[in-house]
Amino acid sequence: KSAGKVYDFDAGAFVLNRGDCVIVETEKGLGFGSVAVTPKIIKKQNTCKPLKKVFRIASEQDFKQREKNKETEKQAFACCLEYIKQLNLAMHLFSVESTFDASRLTFFFTSEGRVDFRQLVKMLVKQFRVRIEMRQVGIRNQAKMCGGIGRCGRELCCSLFMEKFDPVSIRMAKKQGLSLNPTKISGQCGRLMCCLTFEDETYRDLKKSFPKIGRIVRTTNGRGKVVRHNVICGRISLRMDNGSEIETGLDTIIKEQK
């Protein structure tokens, strides 16, 4: 996966380069993966538990198995959608994943509430004769797994490189002087854009040197009330005593008054 979590494995005697495809040992059996970071020697005390091993370098047969799994996933997706309609379940299926050995199918879905999918699982087990797992995830996880293009024109951050979701609040948008229109600060998932967190710490540090909005300050241009911050440019907007509004730099402030 392009934004899948990166795991550490013991490469053993294998000489691997970034991008090489390998078969590795996982908790759910053998798995197919690609090398994200070239192997390096680490000290034993740096690892809390023994690393699982790279089983082998992927062969032509392994690539065929992966393609076969993809076809199974497509069939399982279409079949599950049909069963959901038959059972009239309030759930939105968006992805199906198969283990490398094809012994388990995991169905990912979103729903506003809890779903009784016991009958659905029975029907799927009867159809595919493998272990079935139903996994309900949040709307942000759906966007991460499905991918897409954000309003900035780039691939979704969560799908491209993010490994986990950090809390996002409307206060971050206010701090950065962004429009509070939900359509402008919401991502494809309908939640606040994750990128609001990227610059939050920078804005927080820069704003420490700014007088608070509403404060009366005295500058070389005269006395005025702070009405806006231009954090990136290091400037503030003042409403002067004569009613006019000006923008000036922080270096022009002589004295700040309450």
SELO-666934 format. One record per atom (N, C-alpha, C): residue in one letter; atom name; x, y, z. Coordinates in steps of 0.2 Angstrom, whole numbers, plus 5000, padded with zeros to 4 digits. Layout:
   code   site   east   north     up
      a     CA      X       Y      Z
...
END
This chain:
   code   site   east   north     up
      k      N   5004    4994   5000
      k     CA   5000    5000   5000
      k      C   5004    5006   5000
      s      N   5002    5011   4996
      s     CA   5006    5017   4996
      s      C   5007    5021   5003
      a      N   5002    5020   5007
      a     CA   5002    5024   5013
      a      C   5002    5019   5019
      g      N   5003    5012   5018
      g     CA   5003    5007   5023
      g      C   5008    5008   5028
      k      N   5007    5005   5034
      k     CA   5011    5006   5039
      k      C   5018    5002   5038
      v      N   5024    5005   5040
      v     CA   5030    5002   5039
      v      C   5032    4998   5045
      y      N   5033    4992   5043
      y     CA   5035    4987   5049
      y      C   5043    4985   5048
      d      N   5046    4983   5053
      d     CA   5053    4981   5053
      d      C   5053    4973   5053
      f      N   5057    4970   5049
      f     CA   5058    4963   5048
      f      C   5066    4962   5048
      d      N   5067    4956   5050
      d     CA   5074    4953   5050
      d      C   5076    4951   5043
      a      N   5080    4954   5039
      a     CA   5082    4952   5033
      a      C   5086    4946   5032
      g      N   5089    4944   5038
      g     CA   5094    4939   5038
      g      C   5099    4939   5032
      a      N   5100    4934   5028
      a     CA   5106    4934   5023
      a      C   5104    4937   5017
      f      N   5097    4939   5016
      f     CA   5095    4942   5010
      f      C   5098    4949   5009
      v      N   5100    4950   5002
      v     CA   5102    4957   5000
      v      C   5097    4960   4997
      l      N   5094    4965   5000
      l     CA   5088    4969   4998
      l      C   5089    4976   4996
      n      N   5085    4978   4991
      n     CA   5085    4985   4990
      n      C   5078    4988   4990
      r      N   5078    4995   4991
      r     CA   5072    4998   4991
      r      C   5067    4996   4985
      g      N   5061    4994   4986
      g     CA   5057    4993   4981
      g      C   5056    4985   4979
      d      N   5061    4981   4982
      d     CA   5061    4974   4981
      d      C   5054    4971   4984
      c      N   5051    4966   4981
      c     CA   5046    4963   4984
      c      C   5048    4957   4987
      v      N   5045    4955   4993
      v     CA   5047    4950   4997
      v      C   5041    4947   5001
      i      N   5042    4940   5003
      i     CA   5037    4937   5007
      i      C   5039    4937   5014
      v      N   5035    4939   5019
      v     CA   5037    4940   5026
      v      C   5032    4936   5030
      e      N   5035    4934   5036
      e     CA   5031    4931   5041
      e      C   5027    4936   5045
      t      N   5020    4935   5046
      t     CA   5016    4940   5050
      t      C   5012    4936   5055
      e      N   5008    4939   5059
      e     CA   5004    4936   5064
      e      C   4999    4932   5060
      k      N   4997    4934   5054
      k     CA   4992    4931   5051
      k      C   4994    4926   5045
      g      N   5001    4924   5046
      g     CA   5004    4920   5041
      g      C   5008    4924   5036
      l      N   5010    4921   5030
      l     CA   5014    4924   5026
      l      C   5011    4930   5023
      g      N   5015    4935   5021
      g     CA   5012    4941   5018
      g      C   5016    4944   5013
      f      N   5013    4948   5008
      f     CA   5017    4950   5002
      f      C   5018    4958   5004
      g      N   5025    4960   5003
      g     CA   5026    4967   5004
      g      C   5032    4969   5000
      s      N   5033    4976   5000
      s     CA   5039    4978   4997
      s      C   5044    4982   5002
      v      N   5050    4982   5000
      v     CA   5055    4985   5005
      v      C   5055    4993   5004
      a      N   5053    4996   5010
      a     CA   5053    5003   5010
      a      C   5059    5006   5012
      v      N   5063    5003   5016
      v     CA   5070    5005   5019
      v      C   5075    5000   5018
      t      N   5081    5001   5015
      t     CA   5086    4996   5014
      t      C   5088    4993   5021
      p      N   5090    4987   5022
      p     CA   5092    4984   5028
      p      C   5098    4987   5031
      k      N   5098    4988   5038
      k     CA   5104    4990   5041
      k      C   5105    4987   5048
      i      N   5111    4987   5050
      i     CA   5112    4983   5056
      i      C   5110    4987   5062
      i      N   5106    4984   5067
      i     CA   5104    4988   5073
      i      C   5107    4984   5079
      k      N   5107    4988   5085
      k     CA   5109    4985   5091
      k      C   5103    4981   5094
      k      N   5105    4975   5097
      k     CA   5100    4971   5100
      k      C   5096    4974   5105
      q      N   5099    4978   5109
      q     CA   5095    4982   5114
      q      C   5090    4987   5112
      n      N   5090    4988   5106
      n     CA   5086    4993   5103
      n      C   5079    4990   5101
      t      N   5079    4983   5101
      t     CA   5072    4980   5099
      t      C   5069    4977   5105
      c      N   5063    4978   5106
      c     CA   5059    4976   5112
      c      C   5058    4968   5112
      k      N   5057    4966   5106
      k     CA   5055    4959   5105
      k      C   5058    4957   5098
      p      N   5059    4950   5097
      p     CA   5063    4948   5091
      p      C   5058    4950   5085
      l      N   5062    4952   5080
      l     CA   5059    4953   5073
      l      C   5057    4947   5069
      k      N   5051    4948   5066
      k     CA   5049    4942   5062
      k      C   5053    4943   5056
      k      N   5054    4937   5052
      k     CA   5059    4936   5047
      k      C   5056    4937   5040
      v      N   5061    4939   5035
      v     CA   5059    4939   5028
      v      C   5059    4932   5026
      f      N   5054    4929   5024
      f     CA   5054    4922   5022
      f      C   5057    4921   5015
      r      N   5056    4925   5010
      r     CA   5060    4924   5004
      r      C   5058    4930   5000
      i      N   5062    4931   4994
      i     CA   5061    4936   4989
      i      C   5055    4933   4985
      a      N   5051    4938   4983
      a     CA   5045    4936   4979
      a      C   5047    4933   4973
      s      N   5044    4927   4971
      s     CA   5045    4924   4965
      s      C   5039    4925   4960
      e      N   5040    4923   4954
      e     CA   5035    4924   4949
      e      C   5028    4921   4951
      q      N   5029    4915   4955
      q     CA   5023    4912   4957
      q      C   5019    4916   4962
      d      N   5023    4920   4966
      d     CA   5020    4924   4971
      d      C   5017    4930   4968
      f      N   5019    4933   4963
      f     CA   5016    4938   4959
      f      C   5009    4936   4956
      k      N   5009    4929   4954
      k     CA   5003    4926   4951
      k      C   4998    4926   4957
      q      N   5000    4923   4963
      q     CA   4996    4923   4968
      q      C   4993    4929   4970
      r      N   4997    4935   4970
      r     CA   4994    4941   4972
      r      C   4989    4943   4967
      e      N   4990    4942   4960
      e     CA   4985    4944   4955
      e      C   4979    4940   4956
      k      N   4979    4934   4958
      k     CA   4974    4929   4959
      k      C   4970    4932   4965
      n      N   4973    4934   4970
      n     CA   4970    4937   4976
      n      C   4966    4943   4975
      k      N   4969    4947   4970
      k     CA   4965    4953   4968
      k      C   4959    4952   4964
      e      N   4959    4947   4960
      e     CA   4953    4944   4957
      e      C   4948    4942   4962
      t      N   4950    4938   4967
      t     CA   4946    4936   4972
      t      C   4942    4942   4976
      e      N   4946    4947   4977
      e     CA   4944    4953   4981
      e      C   4938    4956   4977
      k      N   4939    4957   4970
      k     CA   4934    4960   4966
      k      C   4928    4956   4966
      q      N   4928    4949   4966
      q     CA   4922    4945   4966
      q      C   4919    4945   4973
      a      N   4923    4945   4978
      a     CA   4920    4946   4985
      a      C   4917    4952   4986
      f      N   4919    4958   4983
      f     CA   4916    4964   4984
      f      C   4909    4964   4981
      a      N   4909    4962   4975
      a     CA   4903    4962   4971
      a      C   4898    4958   4974
      c      N   4900    4952   4977
      c     CA   4895    4947   4980
      c      C   4893    4950   4986
      c      N   4897    4953   4990
      c     CA   4895    4956   4997
      c      C   4890    4961   4996
      l      N   4891    4966   4991
      l     CA   4886    4971   4989
      l      C   4879    4968   4988
      e      N   4879    4963   4984
      e     CA   4873    4960   4982
      e      C   4869    4957   4989
      y      N   4873    4954   4993
      y     CA   4870    4951   4999
      y      C   4868    4957   5004
      i      N   4872    4962   5004
      i     CA   4870    4968   5008
      i      C   4863    4971   5006
      k      N   4862    4971   4999
      k     CA   4855    4973   4997
      k      C   4850    4968   4998
      q      N   4851    4962   4998
      q     CA   4846    4957   4999
      q      C   4844    4957   5007
      l      N   4849    4958   5011
      l     CA   4848    4959   5018
      l      C   4846    4966   5021
      n      N   4846    4970   5016
      n     CA   4844    4977   5018
      n      C   4848    4980   5024
      l      N   4854    4979   5024
      l     CA   4859    4982   5029
      l      C   4861    4989   5028
      a      N   4861    4993   5034
      a     CA   4863    5000   5033
      a      C   4870    5000   5034
      m      N   4874    4998   5029
      m     CA   4881    4999   5029
      m      C   4884    5000   5022
      h      N   4890    5003   5022
      h     CA   4893    5005   5016
      h      C   4900    5002   5015
      l      N   4900    4996   5011
      l     CA   4906    4993   5009
      l      C   4910    4996   5005
      f      N   4917    4997   5006
      f     CA   4921    5001   5001
      f      C   4927    4997   5000
      s      N   4929    4991   5003
      s     CA   4935    4988   5002
      s      C   4935    4981   5004
      v      N   4939    4976   5001
      v     CA   4940    4969   5003
      v      C   4947    4968   5002
      e      N   4950    4965   5007
      e     CA   4957    4962   5007
      e      C   4957    4955   5008
      s      N   4962    4952   5005
      s     CA   4963    4945   5005
      s      C   4970    4944   5008
      t      N   4971    4939   5013
      t     CA   4977    4937   5015
      t      C   4981    4934   5009
      f      N   4988    4934   5010
      f     CA   4992    4931   5004
      f      C   4990    4924   5002
      d      N   4989    4920   5008
      d     CA   4987    4913   5006
      d      C   4980    4912   5005
      a      N   4976    4917   5004
      a     CA   4969    4917   5002
      a      C   4965    4913   5008
      s      N   4967    4913   5014
      s     CA   4963    4909   5019
      s      C   4958    4914   5023
      r      N   4959    4920   5022
      r     CA   4954    4925   5025
      r      C   4953    4931   5021
      l      N   4946    4933   5021
      l     CA   4944    4939   5017
      l      C   4942    4944   5023
      t      N   4944    4950   5022
      t     CA   4942    4955   5027
      t      C   4938    4961   5023
      f      N   4932    4962   5025
      f     CA   4928    4967   5022
      f      C   4927    4973   5026
      f      N   4929    4979   5023
      f     CA   4929    4985   5027
      f      C   4923    4989   5025
      f      N   4920    4992   5030
      f     CA   4914    4996   5029
      f      C   4913    5001   5034
      t      N   4909    5006   5032
      t     CA   4907    5012   5037
      t      C   4899    5011   5038
      s      N   4897    5014   5044
      s     CA   4890    5014   5045
      s      C   4889    5019   5051
      e      N   4883    5022   5051
      e     CA   4882    5027   5057
      e      C   4881    5023   5063
      g      N   4879    5017   5063
      g     CA   4878    5014   5070
      g      C   4881    5007   5069
      r      N   4879    5003   5074
      r     CA   4881    4996   5074
      r      C   4877    4992   5069
      v      N   4880    4987   5066
      v     CA   4876    4983   5061
      v      C   4876    4975   5063
      d      N   4871    4972   5063
      d     CA   4870    4965   5064
      d      C   4872    4961   5058
      f      N   4878    4959   5057
      f     CA   4880    4956   5050
      f      C   4881    4949   5051
      r      N   4878    4945   5056
      r     CA   4879    4938   5057
      r      C   4877    4934   5051
      q      N   4871    4936   5048
      q     CA   4868    4932   5043
      q      C   4872    4933   5036
      l      N   4875    4939   5036
      l     CA   4879    4941   5030
      l      C   4886    4937   5030
      v      N   4889    4936   5036
      v     CA   4895    4932   5037
      v      C   4893    4925   5035
      k      N   4888    4922   5037
      k     CA   4886    4915   5035
      k      C   4886    4914   5028
      m      N   4882    4919   5024
      m     CA   4882    4919   5017
      m      C   4888    4919   5014
      l      N   4893    4923   5016
      l     CA   4899    4924   5013
      l      C   4904    4918   5014
      v      N   4903    4915   5020
      v     CA   4907    4909   5022
      v      C   4905    4903   5017
      k      N   4898    4903   5016
      k     CA   4896    4898   5012
      k      C   4898    4899   5004
      q      N   4899    4905   5002
      q     CA   4901    4906   4995
      q      C   4908    4905   4994
      f      N   4912    4908   4999
      f     CA   4920    4908   4997
      f      C   4923    4902   5001
      r      N   4920    4899   5006
      r     CA   4924    4894   5010
      r      C   4930    4896   5013
      v      N   4931    4902   5016
      v     CA   4937    4905   5019
      v      C   4934    4908   5025
      r      N   4939    4910   5030
      r     CA   4937    4914   5036
      r      C   4935    4921   5034
      i      N   4930    4924   5036
      i     CA   4927    4930   5035
      i      C   4928    4935   5041
      e      N   4930    4941   5040
      e     CA   4931    4946   5045
      e      C   4927    4952   5042
      m      N   4923    4955   5046
      m     CA   4920    4961   5045
      m      C   4923    4967   5049
      r      N   4925    4972   5046
      r     CA   4928    4977   5050
      r      C   4925    4984   5049
      q      N   4922    4987   5054
      q     CA   4919    4994   5053
      q      C   4924    4999   5055
      v      N   4925    5004   5051
      v     CA   4930    5009   5052
      v      C   4927    5016   5051
      g      N   4931    5021   5053
      g     CA   4928    5028   5052
      g      C   4929    5031   5045
      i      N   4926    5036   5044
      i     CA   4925    5039   5038
      i      C   4932    5042   5035
      r      N   4937    5044   5040
      r     CA   4943    5046   5038
      r      C   4948    5040   5036
      n      N   4947    5034   5039
      n     CA   4950    5028   5037
      n      C   4948    5026   5030
      q      N   4942    5027   5028
      q     CA   4939    5026   5022
      q      C   4943    5030   5017
      a      N   4944    5036   5018
      a     CA   4947    5041   5013
      a      C   4954    5039   5012
      k      N   4957    5036   5018
      k     CA   4964    5034   5018
      k      C   4965    5028   5013
      m      N   4961    5023   5014
      m     CA   4961    5017   5010
      m      C   4959    5018   5003
      c      N   4954    5022   5002
      c     CA   4952    5023   4995
      c      C   4956    5028   4991
      g      N   4959    5033   4994
      g     CA   4963    5038   4991
      g      C   4959    5043   4987
      g      N   4962    5048   4984
      g     CA   4958    5053   4980
      g      C   4962    5059   4979
      i      N   4959    5064   4977
      i     CA   4963    5071   4976
      i      C   4960    5076   4980
      g      N   4964    5080   4984
      g     CA   4961    5085   4988
      g      C   4960    5091   4985
      r      N   4957    5096   4988
      r     CA   4956    5103   4985
      r      C   4962    5106   4983
      c      N   4968    5104   4986
      c     CA   4974    5108   4984
      c      C   4977    5105   4977
      g      N   4973    5100   4974
      g     CA   4975    5097   4968
      g      C   4980    5091   4969
      r      N   4982    5089   4975
      r     CA   4987    5084   4976
      r      C   4984    5078   4979
      e      N   4987    5072   4979
      e     CA   4984    5066   4982
      e      C   4983    5067   4989
      l      N   4978    5064   4992
      l     CA   4976    5065   4999
      l      C   4982    5063   5003
      c      N   4984    5067   5008
      c     CA   4989    5066   5013
      c      C   4989    5060   5016
      c      N   4983    5058   5019
      c     CA   4982    5052   5023
      c      C   4983    5046   5018
      s      N   4982    5046   5012
      s     CA   4983    5041   5008
      s      C   4990    5040   5005
      l      N   4993    5046   5005
      l     CA   5000    5046   5002
      l      C   5006    5045   5007
      f      N   5005    5048   5013
      f     CA   5011    5047   5018
      f      C   5009    5046   5025
      m      N   5003    5048   5027
      m     CA   5001    5048   5034
      m      C   5000    5041   5037
      e      N   5003    5040   5043
      e     CA   5002    5033   5046
      e      C   4997    5033   5051
      k      N   4996    5039   5054
      k     CA   4990    5039   5059
      k      C   4987    5046   5059
      f      N   4981    5046   5062
      f     CA   4977    5053   5062
      f      C   4978    5056   5068
      d      N   4980    5063   5068
      d     CA   4981    5067   5074
      d      C   4974    5071   5074
      p      N   4972    5073   5081
      p     CA   4966    5077   5082
      p      C   4967    5083   5078
      v      N   4961    5085   5075
      v     CA   4960    5092   5071
      v      C   4955    5095   5074
      s      N   4955    5102   5076
      s     CA   4950    5106   5079
      s      C   4949    5112   5075
      i      N   4943    5115   5075
      i     CA   4942    5121   5072
      i      C   4946    5127   5074
      r      N   4949    5126   5080
      r     CA   4953    5132   5083
      r      C   4959    5132   5079
      m      N   4962    5127   5076
      m     CA   4968    5127   5071
      m      C   4966    5132   5065
      a      N   4960    5131   5062
      a     CA   4959    5135   5057
      a      C   4958    5142   5058
      k      N   4955    5144   5064
      k     CA   4955    5151   5067
      k      C   4962    5154   5068
      k      N   4966    5150   5071
      k     CA   4973    5152   5072
      k      C   4977    5154   5066
      q      N   4975    5150   5060
      q     CA   4979    5151   5054
      q      C   4975    5156   5049
      g      N   4970    5159   5052
      g     CA   4966    5164   5048
      g      C   4963    5162   5042
      l      N   4961    5155   5042
      l     CA   4957    5153   5037
      l      C   4949    5154   5037
      s      N   4946    5153   5032
      s     CA   4939    5154   5031
      s      C   4936    5148   5035
      l      N   4931    5150   5039
      l     CA   4928    5144   5043
      l      C   4922    5141   5040
      n      N   4921    5142   5033
      n     CA   4916    5139   5029
      n      C   4918    5132   5029
      p      N   4913    5127   5031
      p     CA   4915    5120   5031
      p      C   4917    5117   5024
      t      N   4914    5120   5019
      t     CA   4916    5117   5012
      t      C   4923    5119   5010
      k      N   4926    5124   5014
      k     CA   4933    5126   5012
      k      C   4938    5123   5016
      i      N   4937    5120   5022
      i     CA   4941    5118   5027
      i      C   4940    5110   5028
      s      N   4936    5107   5025
      s     CA   4934    5100   5025
      s      C   4937    5096   5020
      g      N   4940    5090   5021
      g     CA   4943    5086   5016
      g      C   4938    5081   5013
      q      N   4940    5077   5009
      q     CA   4936    5072   5005
      q      C   4931    5068   5009
      c      N   4934    5067   5016
      c     CA   4930    5063   5020
      c      C   4924    5067   5024
      g      N   4924    5073   5023
      g     CA   4919    5077   5026
      g      C   4921    5080   5033
      r      N   4927    5078   5035
      r     CA   4930    5080   5042
      r      C   4935    5086   5040
      l      N   4937    5089   5046
      l     CA   4942    5094   5045
      l      C   4948    5092   5042
      m      N   4951    5096   5037
      m     CA   4957    5093   5034
      m      C   4963    5092   5038
      c      N   4966    5086   5037
      c     CA   4972    5084   5042
      c      C   4978    5089   5041
      c      N   4978    5092   5035
      c     CA   4984    5097   5034
      c      C   4984    5103   5039
      l      N   4978    5104   5042
      l     CA   4978    5110   5047
      l      C   4982    5109   5053
      t      N   4984    5102   5054
      t     CA   4989    5101   5060
      t      C   4996    5102   5058
      f      N   4997    5102   5052
      f     CA   5004    5102   5049
      f      C   5008    5108   5052
      e      N   5004    5114   5051
      e     CA   5007    5121   5053
      e      C   5005    5124   5059
      d      N   5001    5120   5063
      d     CA   4998    5122   5069
      d      C   5003    5124   5074
      e      N   5009    5120   5075
      e     CA   5014    5122   5080
      e      C   5018    5128   5078
      t      N   5019    5129   5071
      t     CA   5023    5135   5069
      t      C   5019    5141   5070
      y      N   5012    5141   5069
      y     CA   5008    5147   5070
      y      C   5008    5148   5077
      r      N   5007    5143   5082
      r     CA   5007    5144   5089
      r      C   5014    5148   5091
      d      N   5019    5146   5089
      d     CA   5026    5149   5091
      d      C   5026    5156   5088
      l      N   5024    5157   5082
      l     CA   5025    5164   5079
      l      C   5020    5169   5082
      k      N   5014    5166   5084
      k     CA   5009    5171   5087
      k      C   5011    5173   5094
      k      N   5016    5170   5097
      k     CA   5018    5172   5104
      k      C   5021    5179   5104
      s      N   5024    5181   5099
      s     CA   5026    5188   5098
      s      C   5021    5193   5096
      f      N   5015    5191   5095
      f     CA   5010    5196   5092
      f      C   5005    5198   5098
      p      N   5004    5204   5098
      p     CA   4999    5207   5103
      p      C   4992    5204   5101
      k      N   4988    5202   5107
      k     CA   4981    5199   5106
      k      C   4977    5204   5102
      i      N   4972    5201   5098
      i     CA   4967    5204   5095
      i      C   4963    5208   5100
      g      N   4961    5214   5099
      g     CA   4957    5218   5103
      g      C   4962    5223   5108
      r      N   4968    5221   5108
      r     CA   4973    5225   5112
      r      C   4974    5232   5109
      i      N   4975    5237   5113
      i     CA   4977    5244   5111
      i      C   4985    5244   5111
      v      N   4988    5246   5105
      v     CA   4995    5247   5105
      v      C   4997    5253   5102
      r      N   5003    5256   5104
      r     CA   5006    5262   5101
      r      C   5011    5260   5096
      t      N   5011    5263   5090
      t     CA   5016    5261   5085
      t      C   5019    5268   5083
      t      N   5024    5268   5079
      t     CA   5027    5274   5076
      t      C   5022    5277   5071
      n      N   5017    5273   5069
      n     CA   5011    5276   5065
      n      C   5005    5279   5069
      g      N   5006    5278   5075
      g     CA   5000    5281   5080
      g      C   4997    5275   5084
      r      N   4992    5277   5088
      r     CA   4989    5272   5092
      r      C   4983    5269   5089
      g      N   4982    5262   5090
      g     CA   4977    5259   5087
      g      C   4975    5252   5090
      k      N   4970    5249   5088
      k     CA   4967    5243   5091
      k      C   4969    5237   5086
      v      N   4972    5232   5088
      v     CA   4973    5226   5084
      v      C   4967    5223   5082
      v      N   4966    5222   5075
      v     CA   4960    5219   5073
      v      C   4961    5212   5069
      r      N   4968    5212   5066
      r     CA   4969    5206   5063
      r      C   4977    5204   5063
      h      N   4979    5198   5062
      h     CA   4986    5196   5062
      h      C   4987    5193   5055
      n      N   4993    5195   5053
      n     CA   4996    5192   5047
      n      C   5002    5188   5049
      v      N   5001    5182   5051
      v     CA   5007    5179   5055
      v      C   5013    5177   5050
      i      N   5011    5175   5044
      i     CA   5017    5174   5039
      i      C   5021    5179   5038
      c      N   5018    5185   5037
      c     CA   5022    5191   5035
      c      C   5024    5195   5041
      g      N   5022    5193   5047
      g     CA   5024    5196   5053
      g      C   5021    5203   5054
      r      N   5015    5204   5052
      r     CA   5012    5211   5052
      r      C   5005    5210   5055
      i      N   5003    5216   5058
      i     CA   4996    5216   5061
      i      C   4992    5222   5058
      s      N   4985    5221   5058
      s     CA   4981    5227   5056
      s      C   4978    5230   5062
      l      N   4979    5237   5061
      l     CA   4976    5241   5067
      l      C   4971    5246   5064
      r      N   4966    5247   5069
      r     CA   4961    5252   5068
      r      C   4963    5258   5072
      m      N   4965    5263   5068
      m     CA   4967    5269   5072
      m      C   4962    5273   5075
      d      N   4964    5278   5079
      d     CA   4959    5282   5083
      d      C   4955    5286   5078
      n      N   4957    5288   5073
      n     CA   4954    5292   5068
      n      C   4949    5288   5064
      g      N   4949    5281   5065
      g     CA   4944    5277   5061
      g      C   4947    5273   5055
      s      N   4953    5275   5053
      s     CA   4956    5272   5047
      s      C   4959    5265   5049
      e      N   4961    5261   5044
      e     CA   4964    5255   5046
      e      C   4970    5254   5042
      i      N   4976    5252   5046
      i     CA   4982    5251   5042
      i      C   4985    5245   5044
      e      N   4990    5242   5040
      e     CA   4994    5236   5042
      e      C   5001    5238   5043
      t      N   5004    5236   5048
      t     CA   5011    5238   5050
      t      C   5014    5232   5053
      g      N   5021    5232   5053
      g     CA   5025    5227   5056
      g      C   5026    5227   5063
      l      N   5028    5221   5066
      l     CA   5028    5221   5073
      l      C   5034    5225   5076
      d      N   5039    5227   5071
      d     CA   5044    5231   5074
      d      C   5043    5238   5075
      t      N   5036    5240   5073
      t     CA   5034    5247   5073
      t      C   5031    5249   5080
      i      N   5029    5243   5084
      i     CA   5026    5244   5090
      i      C   5031    5247   5095
      i      N   5028    5252   5099
      i     CA   5032    5256   5104
      i      C   5030    5253   5111
      k      N   5023    5253   5112
      k     CA   5021    5251   5118
      k      C   5014    5248   5117
      e      N   5013    5242   5121
      e     CA   5007    5239   5121
      e      C   5003    5241   5127
      q      N   4996    5242   5126
      q     CA   4992    5244   5132
      q      C   4986    5240   5132
      k      N   4983    5239   5138
      k     CA   4977    5235   5139
      k      C   4971    5239   5137
END
